[in-house]
Amino acid sequence: RTEMMTTEALVNLTVSVPLFVMAFASLVYGSLSDRYGRRPVLLGSIALFVLGSVLSAFADNIWLLIAGRIIQSAGGGGGLGLARTIAKDVFGAARLVKVISYLTMAYALGPMISAPVGGALVDWAGWRAVLAAAAIFGAIIGTTCFFIMFETHPNSGGSRVTLNPLRDFGVLFRNIRFSAYVFQSGCNSAAFFTMASASSYLMIDYLGRPAGEYGLYFICFPLGFLAGSLISSRLAGRIRIETMVFVGSVVMATGALTQSGFLFAGIVTPLTIFLPGFFTIIAQGLSLPSAQAGAINVAGPLAGTAAGVGVFIQLLAAGLATQIYGVVADGTPLPMAFVVSTFAALAVIVGCIPFALRHRE
């Protein structure tokens, strides 16, 4: 902020705006990949990411930095949905849950590794070094994909679907199973991000615990997500997708309501926050890969569009939930209990729909 002579509000735009850009970009990439193939769209998204990283690293004013971050996030939004779509192309519907489980484990490990590495880079060479490193790694990944990756679109040799995103979105959301799967994923993410953002306030400000202790307890969340994803990968193919989504939803609601019960009763300790939270996040890792795979599998030739919509709903729901929490926060643990338990309950409602439809067939 001091270097660019700007305000904290403008600096915050470099974080908030890219999240929305990434969410909407995922919609575009999904549709484009169904029309033009996975490979060129993925390479284009990586190129945008590298360009945005370079512009951000060399920005000499806040507006150029914001512009660079927007381009960077627009490129970064490509891999979120395309990775799942390419997995569906290569491994098929039968193995998709297992592959997505491994992908979600990688997503959980990423922040655990990048946070300390990024902090070390900032201490060593300043904040621009982080952006430069992102550009370098993006270029390496893009070059590797260019020479190694082949086109995975099943209709790469023939005609592909016509590019009409609005029509495609309508087709997908008219499918009740698809809608249930993506909204269950969204409610999952909403509960998780609310819990993650609110727990820091409860630990540090409300309970007066040191930040270092909070950091140790917070490890429960990524560990829970990793554990749930690992369980999901082991059960893939043995238990139907609808059952996994339903069971995960119920476990998440049980953990969230248990946590809320302690908080409403005034029993606020690190264990009453993070132990039920640990099981809530395990449930997210358990059901999320199945919900994502289910949404892609029922989409047919619109698999890329479906993956993009799924990512969009997840990011949008997470942002909406954290904003709701910010509005109702009153300095007590009750707003977190209310928001998390509400979205966990919604996850059960939409998560039981595919399970119920299966037994009506």
C-alpha positions in Angstrom: 0.0 0.0 0.0 2.8 2.4 0.9 4.8 1.6 -2.2 1.9 2.6 -4.5 0.6 5.4 -2.4 -2.9 4.0 -2.3 -5.7 3.1 0.1 -6.4 -0.2 1.9 -9.8 -0.4 0.2 -8.1 -0.3 -3.3 -5.5 -2.9 -2.2 -8.4 -5.2 -1.1 -9.7 -5.1 -4.7 -6.7 -7.0 -5.8 -8.1 -10.0 -3.8 -11.9 -9.6 -4.0 -12.3 -8.7 -7.7 -10.2 -11.6 -8.9 -12.4 -14.1 -7.1 -15.5 -13.0 -8.9 -13.6 -12.9 -12.2 -12.4 -16.4 -11.7 -15.9 -17.6 -10.9 -17.4 -16.1 -14.1 -14.4 -17.2 -16.2 -15.0 -20.8 -15.3 -18.4 -20.6 -17.0 -16.8 -19.3 -20.2 -14.0 -21.9 -20.3 -16.4 -24.8 -19.8 -18.5 -23.7 -22.8 -15.5 -23.0 -25.0 -14.0 -26.4 -24.2 -17.2 -28.2 -25.3 -17.0 -26.3 -28.7 -13.3 -26.0 -29.4 -11.7 -28.8 -27.4 -9.9 -29.0 -24.1 -6.3 -28.5 -25.2 -6.5 -25.0 -26.9 -8.7 -23.6 -24.2 -6.5 -24.8 -21.4 -3.4 -23.5 -23.1 -5.1 -20.2 -23.7 -6.1 -19.9 -20.0 -2.5 -20.7 -18.9 -1.2 -18.0 -21.3 -3.6 -15.5 -19.8 -2.4 -16.5 -16.3 1.2 -15.9 -17.2 0.5 -12.6 -18.9 -1.5 -11.4 -15.9 1.2 -12.5 -13.5 3.9 -10.6 -15.4 1.8 -7.4 -15.6 1.1 -7.6 -11.9 4.8 -8.2 -11.0 5.8 -5.1 -13.0 2.9 -2.9 -12.0 3.9 0.6 -10.9 0.4 1.8 -9.8 -2.5 0.2 -8.1 -4.8 0.3 -11.2 -2.3 -1.6 -13.3 -1.9 -4.1 -10.5 -5.7 -4.6 -10.3 -5.8 -5.1 -14.1 -3.0 -7.6 -14.0 -4.7 -9.5 -11.2 -7.9 -9.6 -13.2 -6.1 -11.1 -16.2 -4.3 -13.5 -14.0 -7.5 -14.7 -12.3 -9.3 -14.9 -15.7 -6.5 -17.3 -16.8 -6.5 -19.2 -13.4 -10.2 -19.9 -13.7 -9.5 -22.2 -16.6 -7.8 -25.0 -14.8 -10.5 -25.3 -12.1 -13.2 -26.8 -14.3 -11.1 -28.1 -17.2 -9.1 -30.4 -14.9 -12.3 -32.2 -14.0 -13.5 -32.2 -17.6 -10.3 -33.7 -18.9 -10.4 -36.3 -16.1 -13.8 -37.3 -17.3 -12.6 -37.6 -21.0 -9.6 -39.7 -20.1 -10.8 -41.9 -17.2 -14.5 -42.1 -18.0 -17.5 -41.9 -15.7 -16.6 -45.0 -13.7 -13.3 -43.7 -12.4 -14.1 -40.1 -12.2 -14.9 -39.9 -8.5 -11.5 -41.5 -7.6 -9.6 -39.0 -9.9 -11.5 -36.0 -8.6 -10.8 -37.2 -5.1 -7.1 -37.0 -5.8 -7.5 -33.6 -7.5 -9.3 -32.2 -4.4 -6.5 -33.6 -2.2 -4.0 -31.6 -4.4 -6.2 -28.5 -4.0 -6.0 -28.9 -0.2 -2.3 -29.4 -0.2 -1.7 -26.3 -2.4 -2.5 -23.7 0.2 -0.7 -25.6 2.9 2.5 -25.4 0.7 2.1 -22.1 -1.0 1.4 -20.1 2.2 4.8 -20.7 3.8 6.7 -20.6 0.5 5.0 -17.3 -0.5 5.7 -15.8 2.9 9.4 -16.8 2.5 9.5 -15.2 -0.9 8.0 -12.0 0.4 10.5 -11.8 3.3 13.4 -12.5 0.9 12.5 -10.4 -2.2 9.2 -8.6 -1.6 5.7 -9.2 -2.8 6.6 -8.9 -6.5 8.7 -12.1 -6.2 5.5 -14.1 -5.5 3.9 -12.8 -8.8 7.2 -13.5 -10.7 7.3 -17.0 -9.3 3.7 -17.5 -10.4 4.6 -16.4 -13.9 7.6 -18.7 -14.1 5.7 -21.8 -12.8 2.8 -20.9 -15.2 5.2 -20.8 -18.1 6.7 -24.1 -17.1 3.3 -25.8 -16.8 2.1 -24.2 -20.1 5.2 -25.4 -22.0 4.8 -28.9 -20.5 1.1 -29.1 -21.5 1.9 -27.8 -25.0 4.4 -30.6 -25.7 2.8 -33.5 -23.7 -1.0 -32.9 -23.5 -3.2 -34.3 -26.3 -6.8 -33.4 -27.1 -9.1 -35.3 -24.9 -12.5 -34.1 -26.2 -14.4 -37.2 -27.3 -15.6 -35.5 -30.5 -12.3 -34.0 -31.4 -12.4 -35.6 -34.9 -15.9 -34.6 -35.7 -18.5 -31.9 -35.1 -18.8 -30.5 -31.6 -21.7 -28.9 -29.8 -22.8 -25.5 -31.0 -21.6 -22.6 -28.8 -24.7 -21.4 -27.1 -24.0 -20.9 -23.4 -27.4 -19.7 -22.3 -29.2 -22.6 -24.0 -26.6 -25.0 -22.5 -27.1 -23.6 -19.0 -30.9 -24.1 -19.4 -30.5 -27.7 -20.5 -28.3 -28.4 -17.5 -30.4 -26.8 -14.9 -33.6 -28.5 -16.2 -31.9 -31.7 -15.1 -32.8 -32.0 -11.5 -29.9 -34.3 -10.7 -27.4 -31.9 -12.1 -29.0 -29.0 -10.2 -28.9 -31.0 -6.9 -25.3 -32.0 -7.4 -24.0 -28.5 -8.1 -26.0 -26.8 -5.3 -24.9 -29.5 -2.8 -21.3 -28.6 -3.8 -22.1 -24.9 -3.3 -23.6 -25.4 0.1 -20.6 -27.5 1.1 -18.2 -24.8 0.1 -20.4 -22.1 1.7 -20.3 -23.9 5.1 -16.5 -24.5 4.9 -15.5 -20.9 3.9 -17.8 -19.4 6.5 -16.3 -21.7 9.2 -12.7 -21.0 8.0 -13.2 -17.2 8.0 -15.1 -17.0 11.3 -12.9 -19.3 13.3 -10.0 -16.9 13.2 -12.1 -14.2 14.8 -13.5 -16.6 17.5 -10.0 -17.8 18.4 -8.0 -14.6 18.4 -10.5 -11.9 19.2 -13.3 -13.6 21.1 -11.3 -16.1 23.1 -8.1 -14.0 23.1 -5.9 -16.9 22.0 -2.6 -16.2 20.2 -2.4 -16.4 16.4 0.1 -19.2 16.6 -2.3 -21.3 18.5 -5.0 -20.6 16.0 -2.7 -21.6 13.2 -2.1 -25.0 14.9 -5.8 -25.6 15.3 -6.6 -24.5 11.8 -4.6 -27.4 10.4 -7.6 -29.5 11.4 -9.5 -28.1 8.4 -7.2 -29.1 5.6 -6.3 -32.3 7.3 -10.0 -33.1 7.6 -10.5 -32.3 3.9 -7.6 -34.5 2.9 -8.9 -37.4 5.1 -12.4 -37.1 3.6 -11.0 -37.0 0.0 -8.8 -40.0 0.8 -11.8 -42.0 2.1 -13.8 -40.9 -1.0 -11.0 -42.2 -3.3 -11.0 -45.6 -1.5 -14.8 -46.0 -1.7 -15.1 -44.8 -5.3 -16.6 -47.6 -7.4 -17.8 -49.5 -4.4 -20.6 -47.1 -3.3 -22.8 -45.3 -5.7 -22.4 -41.5 -6.2 -25.9 -40.7 -4.9 -25.2 -42.6 -1.7 -21.8 -40.9 -1.1 -23.3 -37.4 -1.6 -26.2 -38.2 0.8 -24.0 -39.7 3.5 -21.5 -36.8 3.2 -24.3 -34.3 3.5 -25.7 -36.0 6.6 -22.3 -36.2 8.3 -21.6 -32.5 7.5 -24.9 -31.4 9.0 -24.3 -33.5 12.1 -20.9 -31.9 12.6 -22.2 -28.4 11.9 -25.2 -28.8 14.2 -23.0 -30.3 17.0 -20.7 -27.3 16.7 -23.7 -24.9 16.7 -25.2 -26.6 19.7 -22.0 -25.9 21.8 -21.9 -22.3 20.6 -25.5 -21.6 21.3 -25.1 -23.1 24.7 -22.2 -20.8 25.4 -19.6 -23.5 25.5 -16.9 -21.8 23.3 -13.5 -23.4 23.4 -11.0 -24.3 20.7 -12.2 -27.9 20.9 -15.9 -27.1 20.5 -15.0 -25.0 17.5 -12.5 -27.2 15.7 -13.3 -30.8 16.7 -16.9 -30.7 15.2 -15.4 -28.6 12.4 -12.9 -31.3 11.7 -15.7 -33.8 11.1 -17.7 -31.2 9.1 -14.8 -30.8 6.7 -14.2 -34.5 6.5 -17.7 -34.7 5.2 -17.0 -32.1 2.6 -14.0 -34.1 1.3 -16.2 -37.2 1.4 -19.1 -35.8 -0.7 -17.6 -33.1 -2.9 -15.8 -35.4 -5.4 -18.9 -37.5 -5.8 -21.1 -34.4 -6.3 -18.7 -33.0 -8.8 -18.5 -36.3 -10.7 -22.2 -36.7 -10.6 -22.8 -33.3 -12.2 -20.3 -34.0 -15.0 -21.6 -37.5 -15.6 -25.2 -36.5 -16.1 -24.3 -33.6 -18.4 -23.5 -35.8 -21.4 -21.8 -33.8 -24.2 -21.9 -30.7 -22.1 -19.4 -32.0 -19.6 -17.1 -29.0 -19.9 -20.0 -26.6 -19.4 -21.1 -28.6 -16.4 -17.7 -28.5 -14.8 -17.5 -24.8 -15.3 -21.0 -24.2 -13.8 -20.0 -26.4 -10.8 -17.0 -24.3 -10.1 -19.0 -21.1 -10.5 -21.7 -22.2 -8.0 -19.0 -23.2 -5.5 -17.2 -19.9 -5.7 -20.4 -17.9 -5.7 -21.9 -19.7 -2.8 -18.7 -19.4 -0.8 -18.6 -15.7 -1.5 -22.3 -15.2 -0.7 -22.0 -17.1 2.6 -19.0 -15.1 3.8 -20.7 -11.9 2.9 -23.8 -12.9 4.8 -21.6 -13.8 7.8 -19.9 -10.4 7.6 -23.3 -8.6 7.6 -24.8 -10.5 10.6 -21.6 -10.8 12.6 -22.1 -9.1 16.0 -19.0 -10.1 18.0 -20.5 -13.4 19.3 -20.1 -17.0 18.1 -23.8 -17.2 17.2 -23.7 -15.7 13.6 -21.1 -18.4 12.6 -23.3 -21.1 14.1 -26.4 -19.8 12.3 -24.7 -19.4 8.8 -22.8 -22.7 8.9 -25.7 -24.8 10.2 -28.1 -23.2 7.6 -25.9 -24.1 4.6 -25.2 -27.6 6.1 -29.0 -28.1 6.4 -29.4 -27.0 2.8 -26.7 -29.4 1.7 -28.8 -32.3 3.2 -31.9 -31.1 1.4 -30.4 -30.9 -2.0 -28.1 -33.9 -1.4 -30.9 -36.3 -0.7 -32.6 -35.5 -4.1 -30.4 -37.8 -6.3 -30.6 -40.4 -3.6 -34.4 -40.3 -3.5 -34.6 -40.3 -7.3 -32.5 -43.4 -7.5 -34.9 -45.3 -5.3 -37.9 -44.1 -7.5 -36.4 -45.6 -10.6 
